[in-house]
Amino acid sequence: MIAGLQAAFLLFQNKVVDLITSNSVKGPDMRIDRNDTGEIYRRARRLTTWHYHWIILHEVLPLFIGREMINDILRRGRKFYRPEVTQIPVEFQGAAYRFGHSLVRPSYRANFTSLAGQPFFGIIFDPSQENNRDPDDLRGGFRAPRRYIGWQTFFDFADGNVRPNKLIDTKISTPLFNLPLATIASGDPPTSLPQRNLLRHITWQLPSGQSIAGYMRVPALSADDLSELRDFGLNLHESTPLWYYVLKEAEVMENGLRLGPVGARIVGEVIIGLLQLDRNSFMSDEPHWRPTLPTRSGKVTAEFTMVDFLSFAGVAQMR
């Protein structure tokens, strides 16, 4: 999946180069000396980056933190993530942004009509496939005609094929409790992803979810909300590892549909802050910019979604 997205970005930028050199689209982004290949590349890269950043800000973030939180950060400024230069805080890297682990399904349909003639469906990791040259699970690093991503199963092309997201909660898919060693940078156990996240809370000395809620002055989960942690006898229901707290907060306060006040504030401020601090981002260079490339409809609408991105890149067609 990651390799497929990487290929989509490369193809997208190539298509932007073709569009610039064809002189088929007008606008300020297309006013360029078409004999200056260096400037063509720089312009194509900027357009690719800016359209991607637009999608993050206007499509992806609203799904996970809500439009109200985004508007608050943009209008009132960042309250807690305020570095002078870009950096990723440990509360984001080691806990809050790992909320995505709860969204991982145990299995996926990679495509509907693979090049091998049959759809490819598999669980994400299957230990029995460890030495298979064309494994039946979704681990990466292998080439075969059936192993490509049909994006209609992951993004909503209004064709009825996409499934709704898993909820953001404390329920983690079973395969994530036994990762292949190849997916771990060090190659060392433990192989349980939740265990690794919780150990990281200790080794990185992260603050508890309750302490951050108190510092932010936002409603905190009660001990009863975390009653399942009482039996461990470690006072975890009152001083909860931040990763688990963020998942439980979303489950209790937002019905698993989006992050709660602590998780949403950390994720929102860091991602928006990174965009604002990045000199190559439209939020830094040209805050009032709007998308200038044609959408899936073929028209320039000043809007742009991931479906438009994949369609423009030419990787969205059914095979």
C-alpha positions as a printed Julia matrix, in Angstrom:
319×3 Matrix{Float64}:
   0.0     0.0     0.0
   2.81    2.38    0.88
   4.69    1.49   -2.3
   1.49    2.09   -4.29
   1.07    5.55   -2.78
   4.71    6.37   -3.48
   4.21    5.37   -7.12
   1.06    7.52   -7.26
   3.03   10.58   -6.09
   5.73   10.01   -8.69
   3.16    9.6   -11.45
   1.23   12.63  -10.21
   4.3    14.85  -10.46
   5.07   13.48  -13.93
   1.53   14.34  -15.03
   1.97   17.87  -13.67
   5.13   18.22  -15.76
   3.19   17.06  -18.82
   0.43   19.54  -18.06
   2.83   22.45  -17.67
   4.71   21.68  -20.86
   1.52   21.08  -22.88
   0.25   24.6   -22.16
  -3.26   23.13  -21.95
  -4.17   24.67  -18.59
  -4.04   28.39  -17.89
  -3.4    30.1   -14.59
  -0.63   31.67  -12.5
   0.9    28.27  -11.66
   1.31   27.56  -15.36
   3.02   30.83  -16.36
   6.51   29.58  -16.97
   9.28   29.49  -19.55
   8.74   26.04  -21.01
  12.38   25.83  -22.05
  13.53   26.12  -18.45
  13.48   22.45  -17.42
  14.76   23.22  -13.92
  11.91   25.63  -13.25
   9.4    23.18  -14.73
  10.58   20.54  -12.26
  10.47   22.97   -9.31
   6.97   24.14  -10.27
   5.72   20.55  -10.68
   7.17   19.59   -7.33
   5.54   22.59   -5.66
   2.15   21.85   -7.2
   2.37   18.22   -6.14
   3.34   19.19   -2.6
   0.7    21.9    -2.28
  -2.16   19.72   -3.54
  -1.07   17.0    -1.12
  -0.94   19.49    1.77
  -4.4    20.75    0.78
  -5.77   17.2     1.03
  -4.22   16.74    4.46
  -5.67   19.99    5.78
  -9.1    19.88    4.16
  -9.91   16.17    3.83
  -7.79   13.97    6.09
  -7.55   16.07    9.26
 -11.3    16.89    9.41
 -12.07   13.16    9.4
  -9.96   12.54   12.48
 -10.08   15.71   14.57
 -13.19   17.49   13.28
 -13.61   20.77   11.44
 -14.29   22.68   14.67
 -10.85   21.84   16.07
  -9.17   22.81   12.8
 -10.99   26.15   12.71
 -10.02   26.83   16.33
  -6.33   26.18   15.62
  -6.34   28.29   12.46
  -8.23   31.21   13.99
  -6.78   31.3    17.5
  -3.36   29.87   16.8
  -1.55   26.9    18.25
  -1.65   26.83   22.06
   0.85   24.08   22.83
   2.89   23.18   19.75
   4.94   26.35   19.3
   8.52   25.51   18.3
  10.71   27.96   16.42
  11.67   25.3    13.88
   9.92   22.16   12.7
  10.13   19.25   15.09
   7.93   16.32   16.06
   7.21   16.1    19.8
   7.33   12.73   21.53
   3.71   13.03   22.66
   2.73   13.05   18.97
   5.23   10.52   17.66
   5.09    8.04   20.52
   1.4     8.14   21.37
  -1.22   10.44   19.87
  -0.5     9.87   16.17
  -0.43    6.13   16.8
  -4.21    6.27   17.08
  -4.08    4.93   13.52
  -3.13    1.51   14.87
  -6.71    1.09   16.07
  -7.99    1.73   12.52
  -6.03   -1.13   10.96
  -8.29   -3.98    9.86
  -7.13   -7.57   10.25
  -7.57   -8.08    6.5
  -8.13   -6.11    3.3
  -9.19   -6.63   -0.26
  -6.16   -5.29   -2.09
  -7.94   -5.18   -5.44
 -11.02   -6.44   -7.24
  -9.53   -7.7   -10.5
  -5.84   -8.43  -10.19
  -3.48   -8.88  -13.13
  -3.39  -12.59  -12.25
  -7.1   -12.85  -12.99
  -8.37  -13.21   -9.4
  -8.98  -10.54   -6.74
  -6.34  -10.4    -4.03
  -7.68  -10.58   -0.49
  -5.55  -11.27    2.56
  -4.9   -10.6     6.22
  -2.24   -8.01    6.89
   0.31  -10.39    8.46
   0.19  -14.19    8.5
   3.14  -15.93   10.25
   2.66  -19.03    8.1
   3.64  -16.99    5.01
   7.11  -16.1     6.31
   9.17  -17.79    3.57
   6.67  -17.57    0.71
   7.91  -15.73   -2.41
   4.35  -14.58   -3.12
   2.77  -14.59    0.35
  -0.99  -14.72    0.78
  -0.89  -11.89    3.31
  -0.32   -8.16    2.67
   3.29   -7.82    3.8
   5.44   -5.74    1.48
   8.66   -6.42   -0.33
   7.39   -8.93   -2.87
   6.56   -8.59   -6.56
   3.82  -10.59   -8.28
   1.09   -9.76  -10.85
  -1.64   -9.91   -8.19
   0.16   -7.71   -5.67
  -1.03   -4.22   -6.57
  -3.49   -1.88   -4.9
  -6.88   -1.11   -6.42
  -7.64    2.2    -4.73
 -11.42    1.8    -5.02
 -11.28   -0.45   -1.97
  -9.54    2.23    0.14
 -11.03    5.54   -1.02
 -14.61    6.5    -1.81
 -15.03    6.76   -5.57
 -18.83    6.69   -5.1
 -18.98    3.21   -6.62
 -20.09    1.39   -3.47
 -16.84   -0.54   -3.04
 -15.26    1.22   -0.08
 -15.99    0.09    3.48
 -16.4     2.5     6.4
 -13.43    3.01    8.7
 -12.95    1.0    11.85
 -13.7     3.06   14.92
 -10.99    4.74   16.95
 -11.1     2.68   20.13
  -9.08    0.32   22.29
  -9.79   -2.74   20.12
  -6.69   -3.66   18.11
  -6.74   -6.17   15.25
  -5.27   -9.56   16.15
  -2.43   -9.63   13.54
  -0.9    -6.54   15.18
  -0.13   -8.64   18.24
   2.34  -10.75   16.25
   4.28   -8.58   13.79
   6.8   -10.15   11.41
  10.31   -9.28   12.61
  10.96   -7.75    9.17
   8.48   -4.96    9.99
  10.47   -3.95   13.09
  13.43   -1.68   12.39
  15.71   -3.36   14.92
  14.52   -6.84   13.99
  14.05   -7.6    17.68
  10.99   -8.56   19.74
   8.57   -7.83   21.27
   6.4    -8.45   18.22
   3.19   -7.13   19.77
   2.51   -3.61   18.5
   0.37   -2.58   21.51
   3.13   -3.83   23.82
   5.74   -1.82   21.92
   3.57    1.31   22.17
   3.11    0.89   25.91
   6.81    0.2    26.49
   7.61    3.34   24.5
   5.46    5.32   26.95
   7.81    4.18   29.73
  11.16    4.43   27.94
  10.33    7.86   26.52
   8.92    9.0    29.88
   5.72   10.33   28.34
   3.18   12.09   30.54
  -0.11   10.38   31.29
  -3.24   11.25   29.38
  -4.81   12.72   32.53
  -1.85   15.03   33.17
  -1.99   16.38   29.62
  -5.76   16.88   29.87
  -5.18   18.85   33.05
  -2.44   20.94   31.45
  -4.67   21.64   28.45
  -7.64   22.36   30.73
  -9.95   20.08   28.8
 -12.41   17.49   30.17
 -10.57   14.34   31.26
 -11.7    10.74   31.37
 -12.87    9.58   34.77
 -11.46    6.58   36.6
 -14.74    4.79   35.83
 -14.23    5.39   32.1
 -10.99    3.41   32.44
 -12.28    0.8    34.91
 -10.89   -2.08   32.81
  -7.41   -1.0    33.95
  -8.12   -1.29   37.68
  -7.4    -5.02   37.84
  -3.74   -4.5    36.94
  -3.17   -2.86   40.32
  -0.9    -0.16   38.91
  -3.25    2.82   39.19
  -3.47    2.91   35.39
  -7.12    4.0    35.55
  -5.98    7.29   37.1
  -2.59    7.66   35.39
  -3.04    6.16   31.94
  -0.4     5.72   29.22
  -1.02    8.44   26.66
  -1.48    6.1    23.66
  -4.19    4.1    25.43
  -5.75    7.26   26.83
  -6.09    8.83   23.37
  -7.85    5.7    22.06
 -10.18    5.47   25.05
 -10.9     9.2    24.93
 -12.04    8.87   21.31
 -14.14    5.83   22.2
 -15.88    7.42   25.19
 -16.18   11.08   24.15
 -16.59   10.82   20.36
 -18.1     7.33   19.9
 -14.93    6.3    18.09
 -15.69    8.56   15.13
 -12.86   11.03   15.78
 -10.26   11.9    18.37
 -11.19   13.45   21.69
  -9.93   16.76   23.09
  -6.4    15.64   24.02
  -5.73   13.5    20.96
  -7.3    15.95   18.53
  -5.4    18.91   19.96
  -2.02   17.15   19.77
  -2.56   15.73   16.29
  -4.15   18.9    14.93
  -1.62   21.37   16.29
   1.39   19.31   15.23
   0.24   18.64   11.67
  -1.02   22.19   11.11
   2.09   23.54   12.81
   4.37   21.51   10.55
   2.54   22.89    7.53
   2.79   26.45    8.81
   6.48   26.12    9.63
   7.41   24.44    6.35
   8.71   27.07    3.91
   7.66   24.77    1.04
   4.04   24.61    2.16
   1.3    26.8     0.73
   0.29   27.62    4.32
   3.65   29.32    4.78
   4.27   30.7     1.31
   0.78   31.56    0.05
  -1.91   31.01    2.75
  -4.85   31.95    0.51
  -3.86   29.56   -2.3
  -6.44   27.1    -3.61
  -5.94   24.01   -5.83
  -5.28   24.8    -9.48
  -5.23   21.32  -11.03
  -8.27   19.62  -12.58
 -10.32   17.3   -10.4
 -11.66   13.91  -11.4
 -14.37   15.71  -13.36
 -11.7    17.3   -15.58
 -12.51   20.77  -14.28
 -10.52   23.12  -12.05
 -12.83   23.76   -9.08
 -10.4    25.16   -6.46
 -11.07   21.99   -4.45
  -9.12   18.73   -4.43
  -9.51   15.35   -2.72
  -7.5    12.14   -2.53
  -9.79   10.62   -5.15
  -8.91   13.54   -7.45
  -5.22   13.0    -6.65
  -5.29    9.31   -7.55
  -7.37    9.95  -10.67
  -5.02   12.68  -11.88
  -2.04   10.36  -11.27
  -3.73    7.74  -13.44
  -3.72    4.95  -10.84
  -7.41    4.91   -9.99
  -8.75    2.95  -12.94
 -10.1    -0.55  -12.41
  -7.87   -3.12  -14.13
